[in-house]
């Protein structure tokens, strides 16, 4: 009887990991990351500024660069970008200003 439980548990684990890696599951995950990051950006007319960067499971985060228009009046409708980190465990997205992440002068050794 114990052997039956081990076989059942093993086949359940195998089937759930196979589902998590299916193309449909990856597409759903990419959509969840995109939706959460665009909403968390706080930008008007937010758009992904590249592909999602998926980190290893030990890290547990995905990253996305989001571009759009700053809604604050003092920003005078300037375009900008934010870096979004999506926590795969909590499914929460957080952002930080990332206007200097590309096209910035390197600050190495200063």
N, C-alpha and C positions, 0 to 999 in steps of 0.2 A: 504494500500500500504506500509506503514511504517513497518507493521508487516511482510510482505513478505520479505522486505530487511533484517530485523533482522534474519529471518529464513535462508535466503540464506547465509548471512555472517557467521552465526553460523555453518552451514553445511560445508562451505568452510574451516573454521578454523579447524573443527573437522577432515575433510579429509586430510588437510595438516599435522596436527600433527600425524595422523595415518601413513601417508607415511614416516614421519621422523623417526618413530620408527620401521619400517618394517625390517626384517632380511636383505633384500637386501640393504637398506639404511645404516644400521649399517656396513655391509661388505664394502660398498663404502667408508664410513667414515674411517674405520680402514685402508683401502688401502691408502687413502689420507694422513692420519697421518704418516703411515709407509714410504711412498714415500717422503714426505716433510722432515721427520726427517733424513732419510738416506742421502738425498741430502744435507741437512744443516750441517751434521756432519763434512764434510771435511775429513773424514777418507777414506782410501783405503779399498776396500772390506767390506763396512759396513754391519752389520747384527743386527737385533733386539736382545737385550740381555735379553729379558723378554716380558711380556705382556704390552699392553698399559694401563696406569692408567688414568681413566676418572674422573675428578673432577666435582663437582656440577655445574649446570648452572650459579650460581652466580659468580663462579670463572672463568669459560669459557675456561679452558685450559685442555689439555690432556698431559700426560708425557710419555716419552719412553726412556729407556736406550739403547744406541747404542754402539756396540763394533766394532773395526776394527784396522787398522794399520795406525799409524801417517805417513803422506807423507813427512814431513820435513826431509831433510838430517841429521840434527843434532840429530834427534830422532832415527836414526839408525834402522828403521823398527820395532820399539817397538810397541807392541799392546797396545791399550788403549780404553777408553770408554768416551762417552759424554752423558750428560743428555739433552734431547730435550724437549722443551715445545712448544706445538702446540696450537695456538690461534684459537679457533673454529670460531670466528667472522671474523677475517681477513684472516684465513687459512694460516698464516705465521708460520714458525718454527724457533726457535732460540735455540742455544746449548751453553753449557758450559762444560769445562773439568770436568769429574766426576771419575777420577781414584781412588780417595780416598773415594768414596761413599760406597763401600763395602770393607770388609776385612781391614778396618782402625781401629787404636786404638781410642777408644772414648776419647774425650777431655772434659770431664764433670768436672765442678768445678775448672777448671784451669784458 
